[in-house]
Amino acid sequence: MNRPSRGSTLAAVAILAVTITACSEGNDPGSNVSERPGDKPAIRNVLVTAFKTEDPEGICSRLLTRQLFRQIYESKAACRRVEAKEEEDEPVKRVEVSSTQVSGNRARARARLLGGDQGGTAGIVSLAREDGTWRIDDLSIGFLRSALTAALENDKEIPRSVNRCALKHLLRLPDGRFKDLAYGSLGERPDAQRLLFTELTSCEHAEGRPSTIRREINKEVAKSLRQAGARPAAVKCVIRSLTRRVSERKLIALISAPADERVAGLRRVLIAAASACRVSDGGPGESIS
């Protein structure tokens, strides 16, 4: 299970991409079937695999029910992009599974994640038997709130006071809205990303700090310019121009957009800033001379 890509360690809520909660029993066709031999070991295996896997295909094809997949991801391509392993991600070291209960084609268990970026996450997850195998079907609010807390507390790049501020505000959200935020963050959906980045940036500004998002963008732009041979004065000019032209609100909207729109939007503002400084631009990731 991966953290959301580096737009946010917050989004590291993200982070838990495969966990699940209590779903109502419903009118499942097999709900009157008794527990079968091997159900509990199979359920434990699904949870351990889901929380520890570094294989995007497992999350995107085998470990989530179709219902949960649709709640989190826009498509399989989006899932693979979100779940692609980042070098700086620290995987879960151990998964403890307890209190497993099986009722026909539904099951519940308590999962606790130890170590890594998600260490400290704990709560009830629920599963459903689909296409003959157990799959994660939903995340409980307790698990999701625990996951957000763990993600922010384990983050090493953002000041602890800023993380606590953002956590305080986000945990106040009503259960329904929080769940939408958590699932949206897992799938890196724009609305959820925008809310997370806005809360983080507001907390940074309240402490008189520059925003992490702007700092990271400026760092990447400066790196690209230097690699392309731009002089220090030109690099400083472009950064100043970006700061004047792109407000925090617009920057958050750009970073929260789907991948293709994000790249195109960043390219446009970078070209405008470079042009103002008489620096020609090949676009993010391309040479700037």
C-alpha positions in Angstrom: 0.0 0.0 0.0 1.4 3.3 -1.0 1.4 6.8 0.1 -0.2 9.3 -2.2 2.4 10.7 -4.5 4.6 13.4 -3.2 2.1 16.2 -3.6 1.5 15.6 -0.1 2.4 13.4 2.6 -0.9 14.3 3.8 -2.2 13.0 1.3 -0.5 10.4 2.8 -4.1 9.6 4.3 -3.7 8.5 1.7 -1.6 6.4 2.2 -3.6 3.5 3.3 -4.8 2.5 0.1 -6.0 -0.8 1.1 -8.0 -1.1 4.2 -11.5 -1.6 5.0 -14.3 -1.1 7.4 -17.6 -2.3 8.5 -20.1 -2.6 5.8 -23.7 -3.6 6.5 -24.6 -7.2 6.0 -27.1 -6.4 3.3 -29.0 -9.0 1.3 -26.0 -10.9 0.1 -26.9 -14.1 -1.7 -24.5 -16.1 0.4 -25.2 -14.5 3.8 -26.8 -17.6 5.2 -23.7 -19.7 4.4 -21.8 -20.8 7.5 -18.0 -20.1 7.9 -16.0 -22.3 5.7 -12.7 -24.0 6.6 -9.8 -21.8 5.6 -11.8 -18.5 5.6 -9.9 -16.9 8.5 -6.4 -17.7 7.2 -7.5 -16.4 3.8 -8.9 -13.2 5.3 -5.6 -12.7 7.2 -3.6 -13.3 4.0 -5.7 -10.7 2.1 -5.2 -8.0 4.8 -1.5 -8.7 5.2 -0.9 -8.7 1.5 -3.0 -5.5 0.9 -1.2 -3.5 3.5 2.3 -4.6 2.7 2.2 -5.1 -1.0 4.5 -3.1 -3.3 2.7 -4.5 -6.4 0.2 -2.0 -7.8 -1.6 -4.8 -9.7 -2.6 -6.5 -6.5 -4.5 -3.4 -5.3 -5.8 -2.5 -8.8 -7.0 -6.0 -9.7 -7.3 -8.6 -6.9 -7.5 -7.2 -3.4 -10.5 -4.7 -3.5 -14.1 -5.3 -4.3 -15.5 -3.6 -7.4 -17.6 -1.3 -5.2 -14.6 -0.1 -3.1 -12.4 0.3 -6.2 -15.0 2.6 -7.8 -15.1 4.7 -4.6 -11.4 5.3 -4.6 -10.1 5.2 -8.1 -11.3 6.7 -11.4 -9.9 3.9 -13.5 -7.3 1.1 -13.5 -4.8 3.4 -15.1 -5.3 5.9 -12.3 -4.9 3.2 -9.7 -1.7 2.0 -11.2 -0.3 5.6 -11.3 -1.3 6.3 -7.7 0.0 2.9 -6.4 3.3 3.0 -8.1 6.0 2.7 -5.5 8.0 5.8 -4.6 11.5 5.4 -3.4 11.0 7.5 -0.3 8.0 5.4 0.8 8.6 3.3 3.9 6.4 0.2 3.7 4.6 -1.3 6.6 6.8 -3.8 8.5 4.1 -6.0 10.1 0.3 -6.4 10.0 -1.5 -7.8 13.1 -4.9 -9.3 12.4 -7.3 -10.2 15.2 -11.0 -10.5 16.2 -11.9 -12.0 12.8 -15.6 -12.7 12.4 -17.2 -14.4 9.4 -20.9 -14.4 8.5 -21.5 -16.0 5.1 -19.9 -13.9 2.4 -19.1 -11.0 4.8 -16.3 -10.7 7.3 -14.8 -8.3 9.8 -11.4 -8.1 11.4 -9.3 -5.7 13.4 -6.0 -4.8 11.6 -3.1 -3.0 13.2 -0.2 -1.7 11.0 3.3 -1.5 12.6 6.3 0.3 11.2 6.6 2.4 8.0 4.7 5.5 6.9 1.4 4.0 8.1 2.6 2.6 11.4 0.1 3.2 14.2 -3.0 2.8 12.0 -5.5 0.5 13.6 -9.2 -0.3 13.4 -11.9 -2.6 12.1 -11.9 -3.5 8.4 -14.6 -5.4 6.5 -14.4 -7.8 3.6 -16.7 -9.5 1.1 -16.3 -12.7 -0.9 -16.4 -11.7 -4.5 -15.7 -13.9 -7.5 -14.8 -16.7 -5.1 -12.1 -14.8 -3.1 -12.1 -12.5 -0.1 -11.5 -8.9 -0.9 -11.4 -5.7 1.1 -14.9 -4.0 0.8 -14.8 -0.8 2.9 -12.9 1.2 5.6 -14.3 2.1 8.9 -14.2 5.7 10.0 -12.1 4.7 13.0 -9.6 3.1 10.7 -9.5 6.1 8.4 -9.1 8.7 11.1 -6.4 6.5 12.7 -4.7 6.3 9.3 -4.7 10.1 8.8 -3.3 10.6 12.3 -0.5 8.1 11.6 0.3 9.6 8.2 0.8 13.1 9.6 2.6 12.0 12.8 5.0 9.9 10.8 5.7 12.6 8.2 9.3 13.9 8.5 9.3 16.6 5.9 6.6 18.9 7.3 7.0 20.6 10.8 5.2 18.7 13.5 3.3 21.8 14.6 1.9 22.2 11.0 0.9 18.6 10.9 -0.9 18.9 14.2 -2.7 22.0 13.0 -3.9 20.3 9.8 -4.9 17.1 11.7 -6.9 19.1 14.2 -9.0 20.7 11.5 -9.5 17.6 9.3 -10.5 15.4 12.2 -13.4 17.8 12.9 -15.1 16.9 9.7 -18.3 14.9 10.0 -17.9 11.1 9.4 -19.5 11.2 5.9 -17.4 14.1 4.6 -14.3 12.7 6.2 -14.8 9.3 4.5 -15.2 11.0 1.1 -12.0 12.9 1.8 -10.1 9.8 2.8 -11.2 7.8 -0.2 -10.7 10.7 -2.5 -7.2 11.2 -1.1 -6.4 7.5 -1.6 -7.3 7.9 -5.3 -5.7 11.3 -5.6 -9.0 12.8 -6.8 -8.8 16.6 -7.3 -11.4 17.8 -4.8 -9.9 15.8 -2.0 -6.3 16.8 -2.8 -7.4 20.4 -2.9 -8.9 20.3 0.5 -5.8 18.6 2.0 -3.4 21.0 0.4 -5.5 24.0 1.5 -5.6 22.9 5.1 -1.8 22.3 5.1 -1.0 25.6 3.5 -3.3 27.5 5.8 -1.6 26.0 8.8 1.8 26.9 7.4 0.8 30.5 6.8 -0.6 30.7 10.3 2.9 30.0 11.6 4.5 32.5 9.1 6.0 29.7 7.1 6.2 29.5 3.3 4.0 26.8 1.8 5.5 23.4 1.3 3.9 23.2 -2.1 5.4 26.4 -3.4 8.8 25.5 -1.9 8.8 22.1 -3.7 7.7 23.6 -7.0 10.4 26.3 -6.8 13.0 23.7 -6.0 12.1 21.6 -9.1 12.0 24.7 -11.3 15.3 25.9 -10.1 16.8 22.4 -10.6 15.5 22.2 -14.2 16.9 25.7 -15.0 20.3 25.0 -13.6 20.5 21.6 -15.4 19.7 23.5 -18.6 22.6 25.9 -18.0 20.6 29.0 -16.8 22.6 31.5 -14.9 21.8 32.1 -11.2 20.3 35.5 -11.9 17.9 34.0 -14.4 16.9 31.3 -12.0 16.1 33.8 -9.3 14.1 35.9 -11.8 12.0 33.0 -12.8 11.2 32.0 -9.2 10.2 35.6 -8.4 8.1 35.8 -11.5 6.3 32.5 -10.6 5.6 33.8 -7.1 4.1 37.1 -8.4 2.0 35.4 -11.1 0.7 32.3 -9.3 -1.2 32.7 -6.1 -1.3 30.0 -3.4 -4.9 29.2 -4.4 -4.0 28.8 -8.1 -1.0 26.8 -7.2 -3.1 24.4 -5.1 -5.6 24.1 -8.0 -2.8 23.2 -10.4 -1.2 20.6 -8.1 -4.5 19.0 -7.3 -5.5 18.6 -11.0 -5.4 15.3 -12.8 -1.9 14.4 -14.0 -2.2 15.6 -17.7 -3.8 18.9 -16.6 -1.3 19.4 -13.9 1.7 19.1 -16.3 0.1 21.3 -18.9 -0.9 23.9 -16.3 2.6 24.0 -14.7 4.1 24.2 -18.2 2.0 27.3 -19.0 2.9 29.2 -15.9 6.6 28.3 -16.2 6.7 29.5 -19.8 5.1 32.8 -18.8 7.5 33.3 -16.0 10.5 32.3 -18.1 9.4 34.6 -20.9 9.2 37.5 -18.5 12.8 36.9 -17.6 13.8 36.3 -21.2 14.6 32.6 -20.6 13.3 30.2 -23.2 11.5 27.2 -21.9 11.0 23.6 -23.1 8.6 22.9 -20.3 8.8 21.0 -17.0 11.2 18.0 -17.3 12.6 19.4 -20.5 15.6 21.6 -21.1 15.4 25.3 -20.3 18.2 27.4 -21.8 
